[in-house]
Amino acid sequence: MRIKVDENLPLSIARLFTGRGHQAETAIDEGLGGASDARVADSARTEDRLLVTLDRGFGDVRAYPPGSHPGIVVLRLADQRQTFVHAAVRSFLDQYDLADLRGCITIVQAGNIRVRRPLP
């Protein structure tokens, strides 16, 4: 799966995805540091990449309806230190096949993962 890691995540998160066989690029590497959410979302859509972010705004189904994008994973973590972010991403990757989340908005919280799927 092709992944775009948002600028608000450690660059090492991209390596977690590549270590699981995914192709991960970071917003920073693509020159999108400081870009608007709309620009980051458009870039992910154009490149057909699942967006992984800490930005809760990407979880708004009115702005990013399921099915209108390749997929969005929002990490809603109370503790955003690198150790906890890494643990949450590893746990998420252990539980889900990313291809099954195509077009979905997925909210990852400690001990809970919610998936909002496109309407049939």
C-alpha positions in Angstrom: 0.0 0.0 0.0 1.2 3.5 -0.7 1.3 5.7 2.4 1.8 9.4 3.1 3.0 10.2 6.6 1.9 13.7 7.7 4.4 16.2 9.0 3.2 16.0 12.6 4.5 12.4 12.9 8.1 11.4 13.5 9.9 10.5 10.3 10.6 7.1 11.8 6.9 6.2 11.4 7.5 5.9 7.7 10.1 3.2 8.4 7.5 1.2 10.4 5.3 1.1 7.3 8.2 0.3 4.9 9.3 -2.4 7.3 5.8 -4.0 6.8 6.2 -3.9 3.0 4.4 -0.6 2.3 5.7 2.3 0.3 5.8 5.2 2.7 6.6 8.9 1.9 6.6 11.8 4.3 4.9 15.1 3.8 8.3 16.7 4.8 10.2 14.8 2.1 7.7 16.0 -0.5 8.0 19.6 0.5 4.6 19.8 2.2 5.9 21.0 5.6 3.5 23.8 6.7 1.1 23.1 3.9 -2.6 23.3 4.5 -4.7 20.2 5.3 -6.4 20.6 2.0 -3.1 20.6 0.1 -1.9 17.5 2.0 -5.2 15.7 1.4 -5.1 16.6 -2.3 -1.5 15.4 -2.6 -2.4 12.1 -0.9 -5.4 11.7 -3.2 -3.4 12.6 -6.4 -0.7 10.1 -5.4 -3.2 7.5 -4.3 -1.7 7.3 -0.8 -3.4 6.5 2.5 -2.7 9.4 4.8 -1.5 8.8 8.3 -1.7 11.8 10.7 -2.1 13.1 14.2 -4.3 15.9 12.9 -7.9 15.3 14.2 -9.3 17.5 11.5 -8.8 14.7 9.0 -11.3 12.7 10.9 -14.1 15.0 9.9 -16.4 13.0 7.6 -18.0 16.2 6.4 -14.7 17.5 5.0 -13.3 14.1 4.0 -16.2 11.8 3.4 -15.3 8.1 3.3 -14.8 7.0 -0.3 -13.6 10.4 -1.5 -10.0 9.6 -0.8 -7.6 6.6 -0.7 -8.0 6.4 3.1 -7.1 8.4 6.2 -5.8 7.1 9.5 -6.0 9.5 12.4 -4.0 8.7 15.5 -5.9 10.2 18.4 -3.5 9.5 21.2 -3.5 11.2 24.6 0.2 10.7 24.8 2.0 11.7 21.6 5.5 10.9 22.6 7.4 9.0 20.0 7.4 5.7 22.0 3.6 5.7 22.3 3.0 6.7 18.7 5.3 3.9 17.6 3.5 1.4 19.8 0.1 2.5 18.5 1.1 2.2 14.9 2.7 -1.2 15.4 -0.5 -2.4 17.2 -2.6 -1.0 14.4 -0.5 -2.7 11.7 -0.7 -6.0 13.6 -4.5 -5.8 13.6 -5.4 -4.5 10.2 -4.7 -5.1 6.5 -4.3 -1.6 5.1 -5.8 -2.7 1.8 -9.1 -3.3 3.7 -9.1 0.3 4.8 -9.1 1.8 1.3 -11.4 4.8 1.2 -12.1 4.6 5.0 -11.5 7.1 7.8 -9.8 5.1 10.6 -9.5 6.5 14.1 -6.8 4.9 16.2 -7.0 5.5 20.0 -5.4 3.6 22.9 -7.3 0.3 23.0 -9.8 1.2 20.3 -9.9 1.5 16.6 -13.0 2.8 14.7 -13.4 2.5 11.0 -15.8 4.6 9.0 -16.4 2.9 5.7 -17.7 4.4 2.5 -21.5 3.9 1.9 -22.3 1.1 -0.5 
